[in-house]
């Protein structure tokens, strides 16, 4: 009985590990340059002044 439970545990563990892949080929975060970050900050400040 212990061997069957061990095999079931190993089976589901291997399924969980092998299914966790990033097939999109794209990172989750956008890389921005310091200039883009500064421009975004200025745009946000201008929007706050308008509101």
C-alpha positions as CSV (number, residue, x, y, z in Angstrom):
1,X,0.0,0.0,0.0
2,X,2.8,2.4,0.8
3,X,4.4,1.7,-2.5
4,X,1.2,2.5,-4.4
5,X,0.8,5.8,-2.5
6,X,4.5,6.6,-3.2
7,X,4.1,6.0,-6.9
8,X,0.9,8.1,-7.0
9,X,2.7,10.9,-5.2
10,X,5.7,10.7,-7.5
11,X,3.4,10.7,-10.6
12,X,1.4,13.8,-9.5
13,X,4.6,15.6,-8.4
14,X,6.3,14.9,-11.8
15,X,3.1,16.2,-13.6
16,X,3.2,19.4,-11.5
17,X,6.9,20.0,-12.1
18,X,6.8,19.4,-15.9
19,X,3.6,21.4,-16.5
20,X,5.1,24.6,-15.0
21,X,6.7,26.0,-18.2
22,X,6.7,29.4,-19.8
23,X,5.8,28.6,-23.4
24,X,5.0,32.2,-24.3
25,X,8.7,33.1,-24.9
26,X,8.1,36.5,-23.5
27,X,9.1,37.8,-20.1
28,X,6.4,38.9,-17.7
29,X,7.9,42.4,-17.2
30,X,8.5,45.2,-19.6
31,X,12.1,46.5,-19.7
32,X,12.1,50.3,-19.9
33,X,15.0,52.7,-20.2
34,X,15.6,55.4,-17.6
35,X,14.4,58.0,-20.2
36,X,11.1,56.1,-20.6
37,X,10.7,55.9,-16.8
38,X,11.3,59.6,-16.4
39,X,8.8,60.4,-19.2
40,X,6.2,58.2,-17.6
41,X,6.8,60.0,-14.2
42,X,6.4,63.4,-15.9
43,X,3.2,62.3,-17.6
44,X,1.8,61.0,-14.4
45,X,2.6,64.3,-12.6
46,X,0.9,66.3,-15.4
47,X,-2.3,64.1,-15.1
48,X,-2.4,64.8,-11.3
49,X,-2.1,68.6,-12.0
50,X,-5.1,68.4,-14.4
51,X,-7.3,66.5,-11.9
